């Protein structure tokens, strides 16, 4: 059996052990280190891409199209108000959504315009559809005063279309 050699004794500490850093101090140090790394990466990116010619994008050249016109709506709801809201939703998907007008130059419609168009002259049906839509909107957005103001508050139709779809489901659940 080999002989064990004892390690020399450790010198006595003359200073206190380093204090452990608090969570906030560690987070601040990590933040500072990451900021330095991100700044270095930004400079490296600028240097590496300085020779590339770029042309600014003209937003007028960006093509925005509605979904394909062949998109078929799902099985229609059996109740008239729910079916109206579903048709209006489909109309916005196929013809496009707009803000600031009932119908724009390309044929896109706002929420109000789509409901009135799909009501086909039945003002009572359109009114009931708008009421259900306002109920659905107020469930998530309590400070809305009208469908047109809600529609015009958004830059894209994603949320207005989602609310119209929810309203169709709500009307169906209420058997309207």
NORSULPE-V779964 format. One record per residue. PHI is phi in whole degrees, -180 to 180 (999 if undefined). BURIAL is # if it has 24 or more other ideal C-beta (glycine too) atoms within 12 Angstrom, else .. D_LAST is the distance of its C-alpha to the last C-alpha in Angstrom with 1 decimal. Layout:
phi=PHI burial=BURIAL d_last=D_LAST
phi=PHI burial=BURIAL d_last=D_LAST
This chain:
phi=999 burial=. d_last=92.9
phi=-71 burial=. d_last=92.6
phi=-81 burial=. d_last=93.4
phi=-83 burial=. d_last=90.6
phi=-104 burial=. d_last=91.2
phi=-80 burial=. d_last=89.9
phi=-72 burial=. d_last=88.0
phi=-65 burial=. d_last=89.6
phi=-64 burial=. d_last=88.2
phi=-73 burial=. d_last=85.5
phi=-68 burial=. d_last=86.7
phi=-69 burial=. d_last=85.7
phi=-76 burial=. d_last=82.8
phi=-104 burial=. d_last=83.8
phi=-120 burial=. d_last=80.4
phi=-72 burial=. d_last=77.1
phi=-63 burial=. d_last=74.6
phi=-62 burial=. d_last=71.9
phi=-73 burial=. d_last=69.0
phi=-75 burial=. d_last=65.7
phi=-76 burial=. d_last=63.2
phi=-74 burial=. d_last=60.0
phi=-60 burial=. d_last=56.6
phi=-63 burial=. d_last=56.2
phi=-67 burial=. d_last=59.6
phi=-64 burial=. d_last=58.9
phi=-67 burial=. d_last=55.5
phi=-65 burial=. d_last=57.3
phi=-67 burial=. d_last=60.0
phi=-65 burial=. d_last=57.5
phi=-62 burial=. d_last=55.6
phi=-64 burial=. d_last=58.9
phi=-65 burial=. d_last=59.9
phi=-68 burial=. d_last=56.6
phi=-62 burial=. d_last=56.8
phi=-62 burial=. d_last=60.3
phi=-64 burial=. d_last=59.2
phi=-67 burial=. d_last=56.2
phi=-66 burial=. d_last=58.5
phi=-64 burial=. d_last=61.1
phi=-66 burial=. d_last=58.4
phi=-65 burial=. d_last=57.2
phi=-64 burial=. d_last=60.8
phi=-62 burial=. d_last=61.4
phi=-62 burial=. d_last=58.3
phi=-61 burial=. d_last=59.5
phi=-67 burial=. d_last=63.0
phi=-71 burial=. d_last=61.8
phi=-112 burial=. d_last=59.5
phi=-65 burial=. d_last=61.7
phi=-84 burial=. d_last=63.2
phi=-87 burial=. d_last=59.8
phi=-76 burial=. d_last=59.0
phi=-126 burial=. d_last=55.4
phi=-113 burial=. d_last=53.7
phi=-60 burial=. d_last=50.9
phi=-82 burial=. d_last=47.5
phi=-86 burial=. d_last=46.3
phi=-63 burial=. d_last=42.5
phi=-69 burial=. d_last=42.4
phi=-82 burial=. d_last=43.6
phi=-75 burial=. d_last=40.7
phi=-92 burial=. d_last=38.4
phi=-119 burial=. d_last=34.7
phi=-120 burial=. d_last=32.6
phi=-72 burial=# d_last=29.0
phi=-62 burial=. d_last=28.2
phi=-57 burial=. d_last=29.5
phi=-64 burial=. d_last=27.9
phi=-82 burial=. d_last=28.0
phi=-61 burial=. d_last=25.4
phi=-95 burial=. d_last=22.8
phi=-71 burial=. d_last=19.2
phi=-67 burial=. d_last=18.1
phi=-52 burial=. d_last=16.5
phi=-66 burial=. d_last=13.3
phi=-66 burial=# d_last=10.0
phi=-81 burial=. d_last=9.1
phi=-89 burial=. d_last=5.5
phi=-65 burial=# d_last=6.3
phi=-69 burial=# d_last=5.3
phi=-63 burial=# d_last=6.4
phi=-65 burial=# d_last=9.2
phi=-60 burial=# d_last=10.2
phi=-64 burial=# d_last=10.7
phi=-67 burial=# d_last=12.5
phi=-64 burial=# d_last=14.6
phi=-64 burial=# d_last=15.5
phi=-61 burial=# d_last=16.6
phi=-64 burial=# d_last=18.6
phi=-60 burial=# d_last=20.1
phi=-68 burial=# d_last=21.4
phi=-66 burial=# d_last=22.8
phi=-88 burial=# d_last=24.7
phi=-95 burial=# d_last=25.7
phi=105 burial=# d_last=26.1
phi=-113 burial=# d_last=25.0
phi=-137 burial=# d_last=27.0
phi=-132 burial=# d_last=27.5
phi=85 burial=. d_last=28.9
phi=-157 burial=. d_last=27.7
phi=-65 burial=. d_last=24.7
phi=-140 burial=. d_last=26.6
phi=-93 burial=. d_last=30.0
phi=-63 burial=. d_last=33.0
phi=-89 burial=. d_last=32.1
phi=96 burial=. d_last=28.6
phi=-71 burial=# d_last=26.7
phi=-125 burial=# d_last=23.8
phi=-90 burial=# d_last=22.4
phi=-56 burial=# d_last=18.8
phi=-61 burial=# d_last=18.5
phi=-65 burial=# d_last=20.3
phi=-68 burial=# d_last=18.4
phi=-66 burial=# d_last=15.0
phi=-66 burial=# d_last=16.9
phi=-66 burial=# d_last=18.7
phi=-76 burial=# d_last=15.9
phi=-73 burial=# d_last=14.1
phi=53 burial=. d_last=17.4
phi=88 burial=. d_last=18.1
phi=-85 burial=. d_last=14.8
phi=-64 burial=. d_last=15.1
phi=-64 burial=. d_last=12.2
phi=-65 burial=# d_last=9.8
phi=-62 burial=# d_last=12.1
phi=-63 burial=. d_last=12.1
phi=-66 burial=# d_last=8.5
phi=-64 burial=# d_last=8.9
phi=-66 burial=# d_last=12.2
phi=-63 burial=# d_last=11.1
phi=-66 burial=# d_last=9.0
phi=-62 burial=# d_last=12.1
phi=-63 burial=# d_last=14.5
phi=-60 burial=# d_last=13.1
phi=-65 burial=# d_last=13.8
phi=-65 burial=# d_last=17.0
phi=-68 burial=. d_last=18.2
phi=-66 burial=. d_last=18.0
phi=-112 burial=. d_last=20.8
phi=-127 burial=# d_last=22.4
phi=-74 burial=. d_last=22.8
phi=-98 burial=. d_last=25.0
phi=-88 burial=# d_last=22.7
phi=-105 burial=. d_last=22.5
phi=-158 burial=. d_last=20.5
phi=-64 burial=# d_last=19.0
phi=-61 burial=# d_last=22.2
phi=-68 burial=. d_last=24.4
phi=-64 burial=# d_last=22.7
phi=-58 burial=# d_last=23.0
phi=-77 burial=. d_last=26.6
phi=-82 burial=. d_last=27.6
phi=-118 burial=# d_last=27.8
phi=-89 burial=. d_last=30.5
phi=-130 burial=. d_last=28.6
phi=-87 burial=# d_last=25.0
phi=-58 burial=. d_last=24.8
phi=-73 burial=. d_last=22.9
phi=-58 burial=# d_last=20.7
phi=-67 burial=# d_last=19.6
phi=-63 burial=# d_last=19.1
phi=-68 burial=# d_last=16.9
phi=-65 burial=# d_last=14.8
phi=-65 burial=# d_last=14.6
phi=-64 burial=# d_last=13.8
phi=-64 burial=# d_last=10.9
phi=-63 burial=# d_last=9.5
phi=-64 burial=# d_last=10.2
phi=-65 burial=# d_last=8.7
phi=-63 burial=# d_last=5.2
phi=-66 burial=# d_last=6.0
phi=-66 burial=. d_last=7.8
phi=-87 burial=. d_last=5.5
phi=59 burial=. d_last=3.8
phi=-97 burial=# d_last=0.0
